[in-house]
Amino acid sequence: MIKPLDKNVLVKKMESKTITGIYMPQSNTNLYEVIRVGKNVTEVKNENVVIIDITKAKEVTYNSVVFFLVSEENILGVVED
């Protein structure tokens, strides 16, 4: 797994489950799930749902899964229930 450094956050596009049970990326949403955080990240935690500035994120493919590395300062908000 990818370990983000310093104030970086590893996120993945939110997925939705289809009627047949297949997980599909939500292409019409800007919501991302936090997978891992760097040691100096203070505002978000693993499994938070966040909105990011995608233009400042770095796309990374690892084991055929697309992730994004983004600095904590480029996370625009945390979705709260």
Secondary structure, DSSP 4 states (H G I P E B T S, - for coil): -----TTEEEEEE-EEE-TTS-EEE-TT--EEEEEEE-TT--S--TT-EEEE-GGG-EEEEETTEEEEEEEGGGEEEE---
